[in-house]
């Protein structure tokens, strides 16, 4: 069974080394060194990982991330490339569940900040694996959106979310929908169809987990 999270990890680690610690990302104020530090503490520092999602712990998280980003860059990339053996997230089923979208999105955060980027040609299986996570992600971040939102990935399926009312269609490849729903609307190549006020609102909404 293909392990797409593992392939994303390897490819992202390779790109981090190729571009260097000061390469830009699409995340404001983050260079490559900050992105990889975030990924390392997410897996290796449970005391600091809590602040990634929970605001009361964010000061500690920011301090640990800054200290990690200041360490020699190749070593930090190596820590990301070789996940800790004690983590349950390294087991294949959990790895796919917990890490595929995380690694895909952060891989694209780095790729799409570089000049001349283009969407990657993903395998059918890779696209299908990303799509399987899109409906749940959409329900999480858009369940209260004031429209009947139809999310469509041609050749993969569709999902309906939102609070009802006027219909808006969000159409794209699974990877582009993933980027959009993670708050990367600016660089996601999708099609939005519906009332302009609603599509504009969706393009600028604060999305993501």
HELIX and SHEET records of a PDB file:
HELIX    1   1 UNK A    4  UNK A   19  1                                  16    
HELIX    2   2 UNK A   32  UNK A   44  1                                  13    
HELIX    3   3 UNK A   46  UNK A   53  1                                   8    
HELIX    4   4 UNK A   55  UNK A   57  5                                   3    
HELIX    5   5 UNK A   58  UNK A   69  1                                  12    
HELIX    6   6 UNK A   73  UNK A   81  1                                   9    
HELIX    7   7 UNK A   88  UNK A   90  5                                   3    
HELIX    8   8 UNK A   92  UNK A  111  1                                  20    
HELIX    9   9 UNK A  124  UNK A  142  1                                  19    
HELIX   10  10 UNK A  174  UNK A  181  1                                   8    
HELIX   11  11 UNK A  185  UNK A  187  5                                   3    
HELIX   12  12 UNK A  196  UNK A  204  1                                   9    
SHEET    1   A 4 UNK A 157  UNK A 161  0                                        
SHEET    2   A 4 UNK A 148  UNK A 153 -1                                        
SHEET    3   A 4 UNK A 167  UNK A 171  1                                        
SHEET    4   A 4 UNK A 191  UNK A 193 -1                                        
END                                                                             
